Amino acid sequence: MVRLETMSEAERVITQRMAQICPSFETWPCVNGPPLSQRRVAIITTAGLHTRNDRPFQLVQDDYYRVIPGDVRANDLVMSHLSAGMDRTGYQRDWNVVFPLDRLRELVKEGIIGSVADFHYSYNSSRAKEDSTDPIREVAGFLKKDKVDAVLLFPS
Amino acid sequence: MGVLGHFIEEEGLPTAGISLIRMHTEIIRPPRALWVPFELGRPLGPPDNAAFQRRVLLALLRMFEAPDGPRLEDFPEDEPETDAITVLACPVDFSQTTVEDEETDQLKVAFRREIAAMRPWYDVAVARRQRTTVGVSGIGLEGLGDFIYAFIGGTEPDNPRDDIPLAYTLKFAVEDLQSYYIEGVTAQPGQEGAPSKVLTDWFWGETVASKVLLALKKVCEASKDEVMSQMGAHFLVPMEVVRRQESGTDSHQDG
């Protein structure tokens, strides 16, 4: 469980240290949209996912995100997140743990959401920082072209 | 993650995100965040539990119906307990071979035997799940162990990839190796639902592979190649495992 009281001392220290460098903002944009049943939903993950034939993530300049096609299958997706400590055991058994595309497809069939986007996006979390807003805004532009009006963000 | 939400919302798109560390989300204040009390690495909760994942997803989606933000809500359920399995019981144990008390080649033999012993269960896992997460490195299963072990033997192998440096190929080979073991061991009888801590304790406490990777870390740290050295220092072995090694406590004692 990710509760401070259940973390090891080392994990708690790191979490508190990271809190000191979390950015805060002076404005809080909040955009509304149509009812859920009409929304087009896309996923953004920071788990370092990409398709099997795509380039693995590296800690190099200008390597920010990968595009995941909406018709991707579970066996098409791999993870090149660089963290050694991140727990991958859930993802190794079920991709929906980090990339719940099967669940979203079920919700479309039930009419709870309108549709699933043609493309989803993946970052290696170490690059998804406030010092690289251009690639984030770039992805927002592609999401708009895809007519997405509900973006789900899944951390790792 | 909350930072992404802030900037995407600034561009005019509604966002809602999972928060794994509430303290950080309270500072960033993204437009809509659902804090979940799950382990890092599994924002939707437990694997192979579609009903639970659906409840998390619906709770997140329903945040879009709120008229204003920023909003931070708590998901009301903990992950279901999987208390039936507290340790893994693998009938084949090659882990008594160590770098310290055996010839290095014997470690290599034990490593190869352990990899081979896991293969039938890995094959079961792939057939059952119709997928595998092995394959990031691009090195086939047959060559994976020898590729990794070559570094320990002092022979830096050729990089089989031309799109990433050798240090990255090695990193992803190490991840492929761990995926191979975890996918295989969770296909064995009665171990499908093993919690992540049990699995990682088993891998890093009881396998020959973990001894090889700990030795590999030292070799890489000593490399004159800066990328390789950094890879060895930070990205091959979890910090928690290193800490346990340095303090002389294994994963089980550290409970």
Contacts between the chains, C-beta under 8 A, distances in Angstrom:
chain1	res1	chain2	res2	distance
A	1	B	37	5.0
A	1	B	38	7.0
A	1	B	39	6.7
A	1	B	78	6.8
A	1	B	79	7.5
A	2	B	20	5.0
A	2	B	21	5.8
A	2	B	22	8.0
A	2	B	37	6.5
A	2	B	38	6.7
A	2	B	39	6.6
A	2	B	40	5.9
A	3	B	37	6.1
A	4	B	23	7.1
A	8	B	240	6.8
A	10	B	239	6.9
A	10	B	240	6.7
A	10	B	243	6.0
A	11	B	240	7.6
A	15	B	21	6.0
A	15	B	23	6.6
A	15	B	24	7.7
A	16	B	23	7.5
A	18	B	21	7.9
A	18	B	24	6.6
A	19	B	23	5.1
A	19	B	24	5.7
A	19	B	27	6.2
A	22	B	24	5.0
A	22	B	27	4.2
A	22	B	28	5.5
A	23	B	3	6.1
A	23	B	27	7.8
A	23	B	28	6.4
A	24	B	27	5.5
A	24	B	28	6.6
A	24	B	29	6.9
A	25	B	6	5.9
A	25	B	28	7.5
A	25	B	29	6.8
A	28	B	6	7.7
A	28	B	29	5.9
A	28	B	31	6.8
A	28	B	69	6.3
A	28	B	70	4.8
A	29	B	6	7.1
A	29	B	9	4.3
A	29	B	10	4.9
A	29	B	31	6.6
A	30	B	9	6.4
A	30	B	14	7.9
A	30	B	31	4.7
A	30	B	32	7.7
A	30	B	68	5.7
A	30	B	69	3.6
A	30	B	70	6.8
A	31	B	9	5.7
A	31	B	12	5.8
A	31	B	13	6.4
A	31	B	14	4.6
A	31	B	31	7.5
A	32	B	14	6.7
A	32	B	67	6.7
A	33	B	14	4.9
A	33	B	64	6.6
A	35	B	65	7.9
A	36	B	61	5.8
A	36	B	62	7.4
A	36	B	64	6.2
A	36	B	65	6.7
A	39	B	64	6.9
A	41	B	61	7.7
A	44	B	4	6.2
A	44	B	8	7.7
A	46	B	1	5.8
A	46	B	4	7.6
A	47	B	41	7.8
A	52	B	135	5.9
A	55	B	163	5.9
A	55	B	164	7.4
A	56	B	136	5.8
A	56	B	164	6.0
A	56	B	168	6.5
A	56	B	172	5.8
A	58	B	164	6.2
A	58	B	165	7.9
A	58	B	168	5.8
A	73	B	131	7.8
A	74	B	129	7.8
A	74	B	130	7.0
A	74	B	131	4.3
A	75	B	130	6.4
A	75	B	131	3.8
A	75	B	132	6.8
A	77	B	133	8.0
A	78	B	133	5.9
A	78	B	135	5.7
A	78	B	136	4.8
A	79	B	133	6.3
A	79	B	136	6.9
A	79	B	175	7.6
A	80	B	136	5.1
A	80	B	172	6.0
A	80	B	175	7.6
A	82	B	171	6.9
A	82	B	235	5.3
A	83	B	235	7.3
A	84	B	234	7.1
A	84	B	235	5.2
A	84	B	236	5.9
A	84	B	237	5.8
A	84	B	238	4.8
A	84	B	239	7.3
A	85	B	238	3.9
A	85	B	239	5.6
A	85	B	240	6.3
A	86	B	40	6.4
A	86	B	41	5.0
A	87	B	39	5.6
A	87	B	40	5.8
A	87	B	41	3.4
A	87	B	42	6.7
A	87	B	196	4.8
A	87	B	200	7.1
A	88	B	41	6.2
A	88	B	133	7.4
A	88	B	175	7.5
A	88	B	178	7.3
A	88	B	179	6.9
A	88	B	182	7.4
A	89	B	41	7.6
A	89	B	182	5.4
A	89	B	186	7.8
A	89	B	196	4.3
A	89	B	199	4.7
A	89	B	200	6.8
A	90	B	39	7.5
A	90	B	41	6.1
A	90	B	42	3.9
A	90	B	46	6.9
A	90	B	47	4.6
A	90	B	196	6.5
A	91	B	41	6.8
A	91	B	42	7.4
A	91	B	47	7.6
A	91	B	133	6.6
A	92	B	133	5.1
A	92	B	179	5.4
A	92	B	182	4.9
A	92	B	183	5.4
A	92	B	186	7.6
A	93	B	47	4.0
A	93	B	48	6.1
A	93	B	129	7.1
A	93	B	183	7.4
A	93	B	186	5.9
A	93	B	192	8.0
A	94	B	47	3.5
A	94	B	48	5.1
A	94	B	129	7.9
A	95	B	131	7.2
A	96	B	44	5.9
A	96	B	47	7.6
A	96	B	50	7.3
A	96	B	53	5.4
A	97	B	41	7.7
A	97	B	42	4.5
A	97	B	43	7.5
A	97	B	44	5.3
A	97	B	45	7.2
A	97	B	46	7.5
A	97	B	47	5.1
A	97	B	53	7.5
A	98	B	41	7.3
A	98	B	42	6.9
A	98	B	43	6.3
A	98	B	44	7.0
A	100	B	44	5.2
A	100	B	53	5.8
A	100	B	57	5.7
A	102	B	50	7.5
A	103	B	44	7.5
A	103	B	50	6.8
A	103	B	53	5.3
A	103	B	54	5.5
A	103	B	57	5.1
A	104	B	57	7.2
A	106	B	50	7.9
A	106	B	54	7.3
A	107	B	54	7.8
A	107	B	57	7.2
A	107	B	58	7.8
A	107	B	61	7.6
A	112	B	58	7.4
A	112	B	61	7.6
A	113	B	61	6.7
A	123	B	4	7.5
A	125	B	1	7.7
A	128	B	1	7.1
A	128	B	3	7.0
A	128	B	4	5.7
A	129	B	3	6.7
A	130	B	3	5.0
A	130	B	7	7.8
A	133	B	7	5.2
A	136	B	4	5.8
A	136	B	7	4.6
A	136	B	8	6.4
A	137	B	7	6.3
A	137	B	10	8.0
A	137	B	11	5.6
A	139	B	8	7.4
A	140	B	7	7.3
A	140	B	8	4.8
A	140	B	11	3.7
A	140	B	12	7.6
A	140	B	13	5.6
A	141	B	11	7.3
A	143	B	8	7.5
A	143	B	13	5.7
A	144	B	11	7.5
A	144	B	12	7.3
A	144	B	13	6.7
A	148	B	13	6.6
A	149	B	13	6.9
A	149	B	14	6.2
A	150	B	14	5.7
A	150	B	15	8.0
A	150	B	16	7.3
A	150	B	61	7.2
A	150	B	64	5.7
A	151	B	5	7.8
A	151	B	8	5.7
A	151	B	13	5.4
A	151	B	14	6.8
A	151	B	15	4.5
A	151	B	16	7.6
A	152	B	15	7.6
A	152	B	16	6.1
A	152	B	17	7.1
A	152	B	57	7.9
A	152	B	60	6.4
A	152	B	61	7.6
A	153	B	1	5.1
A	153	B	2	7.9
A	153	B	4	5.8
A	153	B	5	5.4
A	153	B	15	5.8
A	153	B	16	7.1
A	153	B	17	3.1
A	153	B	18	6.9
A	153	B	30	7.8
A	154	B	1	7.5
A	154	B	17	7.2
A	154	B	18	5.5
A	154	B	43	4.7
A	154	B	44	7.4
A	155	B	1	3.9
A	155	B	17	7.1
A	155	B	18	6.0
A	155	B	19	7.5
A	155	B	20	5.3
A	155	B	43	5.8
A	156	B	40	7.1
A	156	B	41	5.9
A	156	B	43	7.4
